[in-house]
Amino acid sequence: MKNTTDQAREIVELTHGNICNRCLGRNFYPQLSGKDNADRGIYLKEILSREDSIPDKTKSCQLCGDVFLDLEDTLEKIISIIEKFQVEFSTFLVGCRLSPDILEKEKKLQEITGSTSDSLKKEINRELGKELEVRLNREVDFDNPNLVIMMDFTRNWVDLQINPLFMEGRYRKLLRGIPQTRWPCRKCRGKGCERCNFTGKMYPESVEELIAEKVLTASNGKESRFHGAGREDLDVRMLGGGRPFVLEIKEPKVRDLNLEELTSQINHHCQGKVEVLQLKMVGKDRRSGVKASSTETYKVYRALVELEEEVSPEQAETLNSLKVIKQRTPVRVSHRRADKIRTREVKDIKVKILDPTHLELIIDCEGGLYIKELISGDEKRTKPSVASLLSTGAQCIELDVLEVNI
C-alpha cells in the first residue's frame, strides 16, 4: 500500500507538476491535518521538494484549470447578481457546474492513484460558501436554504434558485359557492373559452386565490400553491376555528413579512367571503404534514336535513346509534376516488327537531366521513345512515363545517 508521500509524488508526476495546492491537498483529506486543503498541498510539496526534484507548475492546474485563482471574481459576480435581483434571504447554499472534461480528469486520477479525495465540486462549494457567509452576513443551510446559488463554470454564469416560503394558518369560508382552490374550466381546461368568459376557470374566485393575492404581492412571489387539511364542498361553509392550510409561495423575493398586517390586508380584501387567522411561517415539512392530517382528525359538522316523511321525537332518538359507519366511495366522487369501503367513526351526534320533516344535526366524527352520504345513505352505499335509521328518504340541504381538530 502506498504511503502518503509516494501517493503525492505519483499525483504530481501524473500532472507534470501542473497541479494547484488545493487539488493536491484535497486528495489527502482527512488523512492529513491542516486548516484547509491548500495548506495540505503546500505541506506535501515541501516534503516532496526536500526528497526529490519535482517539476515546477508551468501551466494551469490540470484538475481544476486554476479556478481558485479567479475565486475573487467569482464571488463578486455572485454578489452582483444577488444585488441585481434584490433577493431577500437569511440562509443559502452554494452549488456549481463543471465541464465534463474536468470531471473526467478527476475520475481518471482517482482510478490510477486509488485516491478517495474530496471532490472538486465539494471544494469549490465549501470555499465559496465560507467567503459568502462572511461577505453577505448570511448562514449556509444544507437542509432548507432560502436561496441556492449555482455557479455554472461552463458558461461563467450564476443561476439563483429561490426556494419557496411556506405560511401556515386557518381559513374560514363564510359564503357558499366558493371552491377551495382554482377550478379550471371543464371545457377548455384552463385555456379560456366562451363558457368560462375566457377566464379559464369554472368559478371566478377561490379560497386559494382570495388569500394568495395579497401574499404574492407582499412577498413579490411568482405563484402560489394551496395545501389544505382536507376540503369542504363548494356549497359548504367552513366556520368555527377554521380549516388548517399551508400556502406555498414560489420564488419569493421578500421573506420578512409582517403577518399581523398581512392578515388584516387579506381579510379586508376578502370582503367577508373568506377570513384567515393564526398565520405563521413554517418549514416545507408542514406542507405534507397538514395534508396528511386530514384523515387523522375529528371534525364537527352542522347539517340541516330534509325528510320525505314526518318523524317523531322517539324516531329521531334512534340517530344516537350512529357510531361505526361502513361507507363505500360515494357515487358523486367515484370518478376520482378509489372504489372501496372505508370505516369511519361518529364520536357524537346531537339531534334537534326543527319541524316534523326538518332536523338539525351536530355531528362530531372522524375525518374522511362523507356527511351528505351519511344522511342520504347514497343508494345503500353508506351503512347505517340517517335515512335507513328513520326509514324515510333524507337529504342534506345545508352543511357547515364547525371545527377541524388536528
C-alpha positions as CSV (number, residue, x, y, z in Angstrom):
1,M,0.0,0.0,0.0
2,K,1.4,3.4,-1.0
3,N,2.2,5.8,1.8
4,T,1.1,9.5,1.7
5,T,4.4,10.7,0.2
6,D,4.5,8.1,-2.5
7,Q,0.9,8.8,-3.5
8,A,1.6,12.6,-3.5
9,R,4.6,12.0,-5.7
10,E,2.6,9.9,-8.2
11,I,-0.1,12.6,-8.5
12,V,2.5,15.4,-9.1
13,E,4.2,13.3,-11.7
14,L,1.0,12.4,-13.5
15,T,0.1,16.0,-13.8
16,H,3.7,17.0,-14.7
17,G,3.7,19.3,-11.8
18,N,0.7,21.3,-13.1
19,I,-1.5,20.8,-10.0
20,C,-2.5,23.6,-7.6
21,N,-2.1,23.3,-3.8
22,R,-5.8,22.8,-3.2
23,C,-6.2,20.0,-5.7
24,L,-3.2,18.2,-4.4
25,G,-4.2,18.7,-0.8
26,R,-7.8,17.6,-1.2
27,N,-6.5,14.1,-2.3
28,F,-5.3,13.7,1.3
29,Y,-8.3,14.8,3.3
30,P,-8.9,13.7,6.1
31,Q,-5.6,11.8,6.3
32,L,-3.5,14.9,6.8
33,S,-4.3,17.7,9.2
34,G,-4.3,21.3,8.2
35,K,-6.7,24.3,8.2
36,D,-7.7,23.6,4.6
37,N,-6.8,21.7,1.5
38,A,-4.5,24.5,0.3
39,D,-2.4,24.1,3.5
40,R,-2.2,20.3,2.9
41,G,-1.0,20.8,-0.6
42,I,1.7,23.3,0.4
43,Y,2.9,20.9,3.1
44,L,3.1,17.9,0.7
45,K,5.0,19.9,-2.0
46,E,7.5,21.0,0.7
47,I,8.1,17.4,1.7
48,L,8.5,16.2,-1.9
49,S,10.9,19.1,-2.7
50,R,13.2,18.0,0.1
51,E,13.3,14.4,-1.0
52,D,13.1,14.8,-4.8
53,S,13.3,17.2,-7.6
54,I,9.7,17.7,-8.6
55,P,8.6,19.5,-11.7
56,D,7.5,23.1,-11.3
57,K,4.0,24.2,-12.1
58,T,4.2,25.9,-15.5
59,K,0.7,25.7,-16.7
60,S,-2.8,25.9,-15.2
61,C,-3.8,23.1,-12.9
62,Q,-4.8,20.0,-14.8
63,L,-7.6,19.2,-12.4
64,C,-9.4,22.5,-11.8
65,G,-8.0,24.8,-14.5
66,D,-6.9,27.2,-11.7
67,V,-10.5,28.0,-10.9
68,F,-9.4,29.1,-7.4
69,L,-7.2,31.9,-8.7
70,D,-10.4,33.5,-10.0
71,L,-12.3,33.0,-6.8
72,E,-12.5,36.7,-6.1
73,D,-14.0,37.4,-9.5
74,T,-16.5,34.6,-8.9
75,L,-17.5,36.0,-5.5
76,E,-18.0,39.5,-6.9
77,K,-20.1,38.1,-9.8
78,I,-22.4,36.2,-7.4
79,I,-22.8,39.2,-5.1
80,S,-23.6,41.4,-8.0
81,I,-26.3,39.0,-9.3
82,I,-27.9,38.8,-5.8
83,E,-28.0,42.6,-5.5
84,K,-29.4,43.0,-9.0
85,F,-32.3,40.7,-8.3
86,Q,-32.9,42.1,-4.8
87,V,-33.5,38.8,-3.2
88,E,-34.2,38.7,0.5
89,F,-32.8,35.6,2.3
90,S,-31.2,34.6,5.6
91,T,-29.8,31.2,4.6
92,F,-28.2,29.9,1.4
93,L,-26.4,27.0,-0.2
94,V,-23.8,27.0,-3.0
95,G,-23.5,24.6,-5.9
96,C,-21.5,24.5,-9.1
97,R,-21.4,23.0,-12.6
98,L,-18.1,22.0,-14.1
99,S,-17.2,20.9,-17.6
100,P,-17.3,17.1,-18.3
101,D,-13.6,17.3,-19.2
102,I,-12.6,18.4,-15.7
103,L,-14.8,15.8,-14.1
104,E,-13.3,13.1,-16.3
105,K,-9.7,14.1,-15.4
106,E,-10.6,13.9,-11.7
107,K,-12.1,10.5,-12.1
108,K,-9.2,9.1,-14.0
109,L,-6.7,10.4,-11.5
110,Q,-8.6,8.8,-8.6
111,E,-8.7,5.4,-10.5
112,I,-5.0,5.5,-11.1
113,T,-3.9,6.6,-7.6
114,G,-6.7,5.0,-5.6
115,S,-7.3,8.4,-4.0
116,T,-10.6,8.9,-2.1
117,S,-10.3,12.7,-2.3
118,D,-12.8,15.5,-1.6
119,S,-14.4,16.2,-5.0
120,L,-13.5,19.4,-6.8
121,K,-17.2,20.4,-6.6
122,K,-17.2,20.0,-2.9
123,E,-14.0,22.1,-2.5
124,I,-15.4,24.9,-4.7
125,N,-18.7,24.9,-2.9
126,R,-17.1,24.9,0.5
127,E,-14.7,27.8,-0.3
128,L,-17.4,29.9,-1.9
129,G,-19.8,29.2,0.9
130,K,-17.2,30.2,3.6
131,E,-16.5,33.5,1.9
132,L,-20.1,34.3,1.1
133,E,-21.1,33.7,4.7
134,V,-18.7,36.5,5.8
135,R,-19.5,38.9,2.9
136,L,-23.2,38.5,2.9
137,N,-23.6,38.0,6.7
138,R,-25.9,35.0,5.9
139,E,-25.7,31.4,7.0
140,V,-25.2,28.3,4.9
141,D,-28.0,25.8,5.4
142,F,-27.6,22.3,3.8
143,D,-31.2,21.2,4.5
144,N,-33.6,24.0,3.7
145,P,-31.9,27.1,2.3
146,N,-33.9,30.2,1.3
147,L,-31.6,30.6,-1.7
148,V,-29.5,28.2,-3.8
149,I,-26.6,29.8,-5.7
150,M,-25.5,27.8,-8.7
151,M,-22.2,28.9,-10.2
152,D,-22.0,27.5,-13.7
153,F,-18.3,27.5,-14.7
154,T,-19.2,26.1,-18.2
155,R,-21.0,29.3,-19.0
156,N,-19.3,31.6,-16.5
157,W,-22.8,32.3,-15.2
158,V,-24.7,32.5,-11.9
159,D,-28.2,30.9,-11.5
160,L,-30.3,31.8,-8.5
161,Q,-32.9,29.3,-7.3
162,I,-35.2,31.0,-4.8
163,N,-36.8,28.3,-2.7
164,P,-40.5,28.6,-1.7
165,L,-41.7,30.1,1.6
166,F,-44.4,28.3,3.5
167,M,-47.1,30.0,5.5
168,E,-49.5,28.1,7.8
169,G,-52.8,29.3,9.1
170,R,-56.5,28.6,9.2
171,Y,-59.2,29.9,7.0
172,R,-63.0,30.4,7.5
173,K,-65.2,30.3,4.4
174,L,-68.2,32.4,5.2
175,L,-70.1,32.2,2.0
176,R,-71.2,29.1,0.0
177,G,-70.3,28.7,-3.7
178,I,-66.6,29.3,-3.4
179,P,-64.2,26.4,-4.2
180,Q,-61.1,25.9,-2.0
181,T,-58.7,26.0,-5.0
182,R,-58.7,27.4,-8.5
183,W,-61.1,25.2,-10.6
184,P,-60.1,25.1,-14.3
185,C,-62.9,25.2,-16.8
186,R,-64.0,21.7,-17.8
187,K,-64.5,22.7,-21.4
188,C,-61.2,24.4,-22.2
189,R,-59.2,23.0,-19.3
190,G,-58.0,26.4,-18.3
191,K,-57.1,27.9,-21.7
192,G,-60.1,30.2,-21.8
193,C,-63.3,29.9,-23.8
194,E,-66.8,31.4,-24.2
195,R,-68.2,29.1,-21.5
196,C,-65.8,30.5,-18.8
197,N,-65.8,34.0,-20.3
198,F,-62.2,33.4,-21.2
199,T,-61.1,33.3,-17.6
200,G,-60.1,29.6,-17.8
201,K,-62.0,29.0,-14.6
202,M,-65.3,27.4,-13.6
203,Y,-65.7,29.9,-10.8
204,P,-64.4,33.5,-10.6
205,E,-62.6,33.1,-7.3
206,S,-61.5,30.5,-4.8
207,V,-60.2,30.4,-1.2
208,E,-56.7,30.0,-2.5
209,E,-56.9,33.0,-4.9
210,L,-58.5,35.3,-2.3
211,I,-55.8,34.5,0.3
212,A,-52.8,34.2,-2.1
213,E,-53.3,37.5,-3.9
214,K,-52.1,39.7,-1.1
215,V,-49.4,37.3,0.0
216,L,-48.0,37.2,-3.6
217,T,-47.9,41.0,-3.7
218,A,-46.2,41.3,-0.3
219,S,-43.6,38.6,-1.0
220,N,-43.1,39.5,-4.6
221,G,-43.6,35.9,-5.4
222,K,-44.2,34.2,-8.7
223,E,-47.0,31.8,-8.0
224,S,-48.8,30.0,-5.2
225,R,-49.9,26.5,-4.2
226,F,-52.5,25.8,-1.6
227,H,-52.3,22.8,0.7
228,G,-55.4,22.2,2.9
229,A,-56.2,19.8,5.7
230,G,-58.9,18.3,3.6
231,R,-61.5,20.4,1.8
232,E,-65.2,21.2,2.0
233,D,-67.6,21.0,-0.9
234,L,-68.4,24.1,-3.0
235,D,-71.7,24.6,-1.2
236,V,-70.4,24.1,2.3
237,R,-69.2,26.8,4.7
238,M,-66.1,26.5,6.9
239,L,-66.9,28.2,10.2
240,G,-65.7,27.9,13.8
241,G,-61.9,27.9,14.2
242,G,-61.3,27.5,10.5
243,R,-59.5,24.8,8.4
244,P,-55.7,24.4,8.7
245,F,-53.8,25.2,5.5
246,V,-50.3,25.8,4.2
247,L,-49.8,28.4,1.5
248,E,-46.7,27.8,-0.6
249,I,-45.2,30.9,-2.4
250,K,-42.8,30.1,-5.2
251,E,-39.7,32.3,-5.9
252,P,-40.5,35.0,-3.2
253,K,-38.1,37.9,-3.3
254,V,-39.3,39.1,0.1
255,R,-39.5,36.8,3.1
256,D,-39.6,39.2,6.1
257,L,-43.4,39.7,6.2
258,N,-45.4,41.4,8.8
259,L,-48.0,38.7,9.4
260,E,-50.3,40.7,11.5
261,E,-50.5,43.4,8.9
262,L,-50.8,40.8,6.1
263,T,-53.7,39.1,7.9
264,S,-55.6,42.5,8.0
265,Q,-54.9,43.1,4.3
266,I,-56.2,39.6,3.3
267,N,-59.3,39.9,5.4
268,H,-60.1,43.3,4.1
269,H,-59.6,42.2,0.5
270,C,-61.8,39.1,1.0
271,Q,-64.8,41.3,1.9
272,G,-66.5,38.9,4.3
273,K,-66.2,35.9,1.9
274,V,-63.1,34.3,3.5
275,E,-61.2,35.1,6.7
276,V,-57.7,34.0,7.7
277,L,-56.3,33.6,11.2
278,Q,-53.2,32.3,13.1
279,L,-50.8,33.0,10.2
280,K,-47.2,31.8,10.9
281,M,-44.1,30.9,8.9
282,V,-43.3,27.2,8.8
283,G,-40.9,24.8,7.1
284,K,-41.7,22.8,4.0
285,D,-42.4,19.7,6.0
286,R,-45.7,21.2,7.2
287,R,-46.9,21.1,3.6
288,S,-47.2,17.3,3.8
289,G,-48.0,17.3,7.5
290,V,-51.2,19.4,7.1
291,K,-52.4,17.3,4.1
292,A,-51.7,14.0,5.8
293,S,-53.6,15.1,8.9
294,S,-56.9,15.4,7.1
295,T,-57.9,11.8,7.7
296,E,-56.5,11.6,11.2
297,T,-58.6,14.4,12.6
298,Y,-62.0,14.7,14.2
299,K,-64.4,17.2,12.6
300,V,-67.6,18.8,13.7
301,Y,-70.4,19.5,11.2
302,R,-73.8,21.2,11.3
303,A,-76.3,19.6,8.9
304,L,-79.8,20.8,8.0
305,V,-81.7,17.7,7.0
306,E,-85.0,17.4,5.0
307,L,-87.0,14.3,5.3
308,E,-89.6,12.8,2.9
309,E,-91.9,11.8,5.8
310,E,-92.6,13.2,9.2
311,V,-90.7,11.6,12.2
312,S,-91.5,11.6,15.9
313,P,-89.1,12.6,18.7
314,E,-88.8,8.9,19.5
315,Q,-87.7,8.0,16.0
316,A,-85.2,10.9,15.9
317,E,-83.6,9.5,19.0
318,T,-82.5,6.4,17.0
319,L,-79.9,8.5,15.3
320,N,-77.9,8.3,18.5
321,S,-77.0,4.8,17.5
322,L,-74.9,6.1,14.6
323,K,-71.4,5.0,15.7
324,V,-69.3,2.9,13.3
325,I,-70.0,3.7,9.7
326,K,-69.2,1.5,6.7
327,Q,-69.0,3.8,3.7
328,R,-68.4,2.8,0.1
329,T,-66.9,5.5,-2.0
330,P,-69.8,7.9,-2.8
331,V,-71.2,7.9,-6.3
332,R,-70.5,11.6,-6.7
333,V,-66.8,11.2,-6.2
334,S,-66.3,7.7,-7.6
335,H,-64.7,9.1,-10.8
336,R,-61.8,10.5,-8.8
337,R,-61.6,8.2,-5.7
338,A,-60.8,4.5,-5.4
339,D,-63.9,2.4,-5.1
340,K,-63.5,0.8,-1.6
341,I,-65.3,0.6,1.7
342,R,-64.0,2.8,4.4
343,T,-64.8,2.5,8.1
344,R,-65.3,5.8,10.0
345,E,-66.5,6.6,13.5
346,V,-69.2,9.0,14.6
347,K,-68.0,10.3,18.0
348,D,-71.1,12.2,19.0
349,I,-74.4,13.4,17.4
350,K,-76.9,15.9,18.7
351,V,-80.3,16.0,17.1
352,K,-82.7,18.9,17.1
353,I,-86.2,18.7,15.5
354,L,-87.0,21.9,13.7
355,D,-90.3,20.6,12.5
356,P,-91.6,17.1,11.7
357,T,-89.7,17.0,8.3
358,H,-86.6,19.0,9.2
359,L,-83.7,18.2,11.6
360,E,-80.6,20.0,12.6
361,L,-77.7,17.6,13.3
362,I,-74.4,18.4,15.0
363,I,-72.1,15.6,14.1
364,D,-68.6,15.1,15.7
365,C,-66.9,12.5,13.6
366,E,-63.7,11.1,12.2
367,G,-62.1,12.8,9.2
368,G,-62.9,11.3,5.9
369,L,-66.6,10.6,6.6
370,Y,-68.8,11.9,3.8
371,I,-71.6,13.7,5.7
372,K,-74.1,14.1,2.8
373,E,-74.0,10.4,2.2
374,L,-74.2,9.6,5.9
375,I,-77.6,11.4,5.7
376,S,-78.9,10.1,2.4
377,G,-77.5,6.6,2.5
378,D,-76.2,7.0,-1.1
379,E,-78.2,4.2,-2.6
380,K,-77.3,2.0,0.5
381,R,-73.5,2.5,-0.1
382,T,-73.3,4.1,3.4
383,K,-74.5,1.9,6.3
384,P,-76.1,2.8,8.7
385,S,-77.4,6.2,7.6
386,V,-79.9,8.8,8.8
387,A,-82.3,7.6,6.0
388,S,-82.0,3.9,6.9
389,L,-82.5,4.5,10.7
390,L,-85.5,6.8,10.1
391,S,-86.9,4.6,7.3
392,T,-87.5,7.6,5.1
393,G,-85.7,9.5,2.4
394,A,-83.3,12.1,3.8
395,Q,-81.3,14.8,2.2
396,C,-78.7,17.3,3.5
397,I,-79.9,20.7,2.3
398,E,-77.4,22.8,4.1
399,L,-74.0,21.8,5.6
400,D,-71.4,23.7,7.6
401,V,-68.0,22.6,9.0
402,L,-67.8,23.9,12.5
403,E,-64.4,22.6,13.6
404,V,-61.4,20.8,12.2
405,N,-59.4,19.4,15.1
406,I,-55.8,18.4,14.4
